[in-house]
Amino acid sequence: MRVFVGLSVVILLVAVTPPFAEEAEKKRGPYDRVASGEPSATDEKVKVYTNADLAKLTGIVEEADAKSAKGEAGEPGTPKPGAEKVDPAKQDAEKPDPLAWLQKRQAAQQEHSVALAAAEAAVVAARQRVTDLEKQLLATRNPFSARPTLSDEEKEKRRTSGETAAQRNKRNQESLDQAREAVKAAEAELTRVRAARP
């Protein structure tokens, strides 16, 4: 009995297997076919282009451009609308000259360095003027401090004006305030010149 049942199961499997095999084949994806070594449907759709194929395609594109250059009516010599003929001499004139550009840049850098040196010298001179005025102011306030060295002009002014110490102190204070404002202006100019790099 067992033999009969086993044999009937085998016969039944053989009879039913073909429809199930077809369904399984339909369900298999392209990756299953590649793994098994079978050609897939996508392999037939892939086109490989060689250099010769690309040259042919380029030739087709060039022919299409040549046809469109004839104009809309197809007459040779009729330019496309909006297309203008460019003069080669004009194109050369429009190109920047690297040597001229370099010379302009070097001249601008030289002018900048001269302006920077002048601005730095102005700041130094303004600071020195403030230092000198502070020494004069200190000398008028404190009789025991060392006397500053005065210019000939300042000595003449003191001798002829007949100023008192208080008046001289006030005049020195006003001069010192003006000198400090001059230092601020000179430093602002120096900052502006440094920022204006060529």
Secondary structure, 3 states (H helix, E strand, C coil): CHHHHHHHHHHHHHHHHHHHHHHHHHHCCHHHHHHHCCCCHHHHHCCCCCHHHHHHHHHHHHHHHHHHHCCCCCCCCCCCCCCCCCCHHHHHHHCCCHHHHHHHHHHHHHHHHHHHHHHHHHHHHHHHHHHHHHHHHHHHHCCCCCCCCCCHHHHHHHHHHCCCHHHHHHHHHHHHHHHHHHHHHHHHHHHHHHHCCC
